[in-house]
Amino acid sequence: MFKDKKVVFSGVQPSGSLTIGNYLGAIKNFNAFSEEYHCLYCVVNEHAITVRQNPAELRKRTYETLALYMACGLDPEKNTLFVQSHVPAHAELGWILDCYTMFGELSRMTQFKDKSAKNADNINAGLFTYPTLMAADILLYQTEMVPVGVDQKQHLELARDIAERFNGIYGDTFVVPEGYIPPATAKIMSLAEPTKKMSKSDENENAVVRILDPRDAIIRKFKRAVTDSGNEIRRGEGKDGIENLMSIYGAFSGKTMEEIETEFAGMGYGDFKLAVGETCADALAPVQAEFDRLMKDKAYLETVMKNGADQANYMASRTMSKVRRKIGFVEIK
Ligand code: AQP
């Protein structure tokens, strides 16, 4: 089924209930690659523990994230859907790549700076080396293409640097991956602070629209979205809030920014926000219905996890043999 296809890899952390940022910036775009590429989509639970998680919640969110992948249209027959901790090679390669990554490089990562500020009582080593584990996730499968939101661009560039460094020392070992960053929805912003990224771990529920939020909550959150003191629905200086709502509306309706400006010319912010909320809720309704159906069948979700882990472990073992041989680790049969 996957033979001779180029590889796409991406992942989502089960660190909270997923947002429309995760959906529009990442998952929604995953489908586009399924025919042409061998796609691996991972629930990256090892990344999630860089921030303290409640174990029962983490377990539940792992099932939910997998179910959401499928509810968003990812067919497990056409994609390898799996959980990171079911493939031990991620951690093994992560450690090896730590030894080929410089302290200075990791110190420059803006996500580390942001997350350290947010979790000042738990600035652990895993938070610091998160990007090398992400490089391992990608390089393990000889990935050509990584669809991500723009917040992951810096990590992806580091993964490329690590791959090139390793290849430079040992000869061709890893494919050097390219990023795919969606042009219009690369960064969905918080509804409460539209200069800040929408994040699933945001404590302000009004800042975040979740894929599984009920219709009335979605509409209410959009109604409360922070905008500006003007009254025109257009892009421009100081219009971060409106521009963010336009991007969201455009992504769910398929309309361009110009079409949206024309459609809402002369109308007020209240009408526009209601239209965004309704369009978003309408688009998410089928995803939510499919999610509810899938979550009722844990045994099926576990079969998908198991099959995905088998496929991923097989691919990972091929890269790991090569890596171990190159760096001088003795292998026993
Ligand atoms: N606001 C966003 N706009 C566009 N894309 C986004 N992504 C996340 N937020 C936005 C993309 O979603 C994918 C999965 O992200 P992740 O779970 O691996 O981690 P993250 O980027 O740290 O996402 P969050 O929601 O901000 O999680 P927390 O709060 O746990 O840190 C990635 O492709 C990401 O670019």
Residues whose N, C-alpha, C, O or C-beta is under 5 A from the ligand:
A	BS01	AQP	G11 V12 Q13 S15 G21 N22 G25 A26 P147 V148 G149 V150 D151 Q152 T185 A186 K187 I188 M189 K197 M198 S199 K200 S201 D202
